Amino acid sequence: MRGLTWDHPRGYAPLDELTRLDRAGINPYGVVPEPIEWDRQPLEGFESEPIAKLCETYDVLVIDHPGLGAAVDALVPMEELFEPDELARLRAGTVGRTWDGYHLEGRQWALPLDAAAQVAVARPGVEAPATWPEVADFAQGTRIALCLGGPHAFLMFCALCSGDFLDEESGARALELMAELLALADREVSLLNPIGVLDAMAAGGPDFCPLVYGYATYPLAFSDAPAWPGRAPGSVLGGTGLAVSRRRIGAIGGTVRVHLRRLLSEPVQTRLFPATGGQPAARAAWEAPGFYRDTRATMEAAWIRPRFPGYIALQDGSSALIREGLLARVPAAGLLRNLHKEWRQA
């Protein structure tokens, strides 16, 4: 069987370790009859490569939920693999709204494997501000970075709007704050993706980033995302899910069930994943002190992105529009009009 994940230790290390243990015949998490051969794709491909196209080659895929809308015809709904009571138990064991991110048109198209949301991050010893007005003040005297690479300019905008990106007042306020912060930020680092931003911070770069997808393995201090006064932290759900291609399901369905059950089991999620650099979706794992407990409130409240066909292209285009507009100092009102025009057409 062939599987596809993303090319970061968080995405492949736990899977590779299970395969290694299977081949050695010493897997304490249960040996499967046929290991999965896992290939990897870059983060950019994971965020934008059409899932349906990948299903032509792969049996099991680690996917991002916004791409589901154009992929359902190529995937096996989990209701065809598991009984309702088992799906209910699996759902009860996941953190936040990770399960709901893969539920579309009345069916469950993937099982949460990894959980993430945008959170605040600081270098050790730097105390992160808790609200967006405080972030604006904090940036005056601290080395900061944003995270605007790839789709992340748009995702920061959505987080600042708490998902209501068509609201005129919220949208204008978000773009004005982003422009204000970018003018004070390390511009080169701010144009990177989350891994690039966190790598730069860990290497002695900026002291603070107010909103970036969290990675538990970095030696940095993560905390809940900033909030507007009187509001819950605004963030956009990330993470990954396990999806199954239709291409050979008749021949491998039984083995696929064994793999999925094992990957979502509590021992694998709470022991193997943290030990090998993974970031589990299990609710029990997010009770651990440190990164998980310090960002769980944000994880629980994170917004689920749209999943209609064409959303991924729209997300990428909107992010480029915001990024280029901020760099060119386009007034917020004009930039917001262009964004709303793109979304209404979509």
Order of alpha helices (4+ residues) and beta strands (2+ residues): beta-alpha-beta-alpha-alpha-beta-alpha-beta-beta-beta-beta-alpha-alpha-alpha-alpha-alpha-beta-beta-beta-alpha-alpha-alpha-alpha
